[in-house]
Amino acid sequence: MHSGREIKARTPLAPAITPAAVHVYEDLDDYEAVASGERQGYFYGRNSNENRSMLEAAIAELEGAEAAVSSASGMAALHMAILALAPRPTTIVATRELYGGTMSLLRQDLEPSGYEPVFVDVLDLDAVSAALNGAGLVLLETITNPLCRVPDVEAIVGIAKERGVPVLVDNTFATPILCRPIELGADVVMHSATKYIGGHSDLLAGVVAGDAKTVAAARARSVRMGGTLGAFDAWLALRGLRTLEVRIRRHSENSLALAKALRDMPGVAAVHHPLLEGSPSYEVARRLLPDGAGGMLAFDLAGGRAAVQRMMKRFRMVSFAASLGGVETTISYPEITSHRGLSPAERAELGVGSGTVRVSTGIEAVEDIVADFEQALAG
């Protein structure tokens, strides 16, 4: 609640929004000192902004990083983080359960430029070790999208460090409240701040946190490419961050309760939550996520797409939405949202079928959430 800003006497308790695209200077030496980074200040909105600086300082503090840089979206943050860690074409070893947008970035944008993405089952440490031979970067998700599996980040980092390979972790689902990958040895962490950090489905933002040198490289690339975050979205993200701790704990409690309840509901063939006994990630999740696994889960309906459509029409409170991390409980259908860019065979290989539903559990009373799923699935 107090990260990113020092409050002094007579200053507003809520920070002001500074939308100015450019600042006025009267002294050339003063401008030169600020533009070169020798002196703190702001001069042009694409390079720096007071609201972005507050958000970045807060995220860096929460992640235990030396610095952070924000961007216009989570995908922009991911892109500049990858290029900061691997500026020249190399092999990128990534979890095969990547968010569909991330997989599209690797395949459609980076691979034609000479990068070689290699997708592995990151729960298989032997497979990870074998894939790292000659690699230049490891890309993980703390909790995978959409089946919510948890790789052993600590063990994978250890393997990567032995080979001198940097590790980038997408920590969007866990947030720094539940997991701090940098403390586990990861080099850089990124977030789609659109999700839990913002928390209210009303902004687009991304953040990269890590050592000062890598963040400086990411920032410079963001400035050149024009992917910087707007002042108002930065202000909203910082406002959302103030309540992240209390929200993520409620999200976590509700998602686990719903996951347990779904196992006994008609038509549900499987439930995917890392803290359910029997999950392939159960032991690792208990160790790396002792305070909860966030608000995400997935389940499979035996009746496929038709069953999903019938359930959607019966919901009274839960809504369909392609994003996640808001205070309201929503569902998404990976086949046409996050993983629409994959072929049916590729989705099937990942375990994402025509009946797979991703749930972003909100902060409503858990009894209301469970009751809405019960009546939507009844019969």
Buried (B, 14 or more C-beta within 10 A) or exposed (E): EEBBBEEEEEEEEEBEBBEEEEBEBEEEEEBEBBBEEEEEBBBBBBBBBBBBBBBBBBBBBBBEBBBBBBBBBBBBBBBBBBBBBBEEEBBBBBBBBBBBBBBBBBBEEBBEEEBBBBBBBBBEBEBBBEBBEEBBBBBBBBBBBBBBBBBBBBBBBBBBEEEEBBBBBBBBBBBBBBBBBBEBBBBBBBBBBBBBBBBBBEBBBBBBBBEEEBBBBBBBBBBEBEBBBBBEBBBBBBBBBBBBBEBBBBBBBBBBBBBBBBEEBEBBEBBBBBBBEEBBBBEBBBEBBEEBBBBBBBBBBEBBBEBBBBBBEBBEBBEBBEBBBBBBBBBBBBBEBBBBEBEEEBBEEBBBBBBBBBBBBBBBEBEBBBBBBBEBBEE
